[in-house]
């Protein structure tokens, strides 16, 4: 028998204090019937003797304390799941938001899932093709990896996120791939952009979307990534699919966490965020990965905006400690009109060596990205020297590296938002760019690989010069 109480004593922001409660449990779901007859939903946040603190998902505006009934349902927040969730759009707390029917659930799962046990983890070692050269060629994404995108205000992280959702795929026959996209605190226009983009390109058929808008209650934002990860766990480990989870924007999630923490009068940590921010983020991020003996996998790309482009801000700082690298969007490239403006030099995929090479991408991949990285770094130094001293002061060698850096930014980093390059096209483009150097200048590539791959690009360059 479910118990009902009319003992609400206090409301503070999105929180409600209920007294005289027996046997309430942390994380338990409650129904809140208010004076106008409507029902709101909440979750137990704290239990202390007979007092229970409840977070109200729809907000507490308009609630009359004396005329409100709270019913404890005796179960945690769950998401009903089946393969029918593919192609659907849901609200931040898992309600259909696309005019379609309710999901007939094969299984209901607690959204507060556990991180994967380290002993049960299988090492990420299989390549995911995104169609974006700066990721596939230089910072490869591997199945089971957590690779965040660090962005800033005004940078096109929405566009690169949509491109990832459209284009990401696993190589090999018979592999089932799905995308779970969670948006937290985004504008209505941004939400429509994602929905329309995936619908028009057909990518929605293999995607599940959870959308929490900026004007939705902040408390709902706390549940949204957990909903997405629960859906991903079902698809990966029940339906044997390879799932890419995109969480955009984790800074909005952390701001909601700070808001709830302030309402609870908790002692604030750095920049007002709760002291348990690292633990909270880790419980989300560590739900991604591969499990021994299971075919499916969860790969995660959290997207976050750095306030004032500050990498030491708590959200990017703590995210960097938990995840395996970062893709950083650069404001300088954005000003030059380069899309996507991925700043190659500070970007890093710590698992890139595990997912590339013969049988996965191509034998020349590792040597090639080392050489491209070194040449581009040298070219950026030459660009800075030219800014300070003038181009006339540069040596012939410096000019050549500066020319390479300009070509690299225009042709390799720069690509259309709807241009989907195979990893072979990306690698060939790298060889083509390096063909301006002599063989003995390519010190990071094995001589056998230079002999195998370089002649065709030098030949193409010679033919183009003859035609001109």
PyMOL commands that set and color helices and strands:
alter all, ss='L'
color gray80, all
select helices_A, chain A and resi 65-67+83-85+118-120+133-138+157-167+188-200+203-206+218-237+250-263+270-272+277-285+307-309+314-322+331-335+352-354+365-389+391-393+396-413+423-434+439-441+447-467
alter helices_A, ss='H'
color red, helices_A
select strands_A, chain A and resi 4-5+8-12+15-18+28-33+39-48+51-56+69-76+78-81+88-91+107-110+121-122+127-129+141-142+148-151+169-170+177-186+207-213+242-248+289-291+297-305+325-328+348-349
alter strands_A, ss='S'
color yellow, strands_A
deselect
rebuild
show_as cartoon
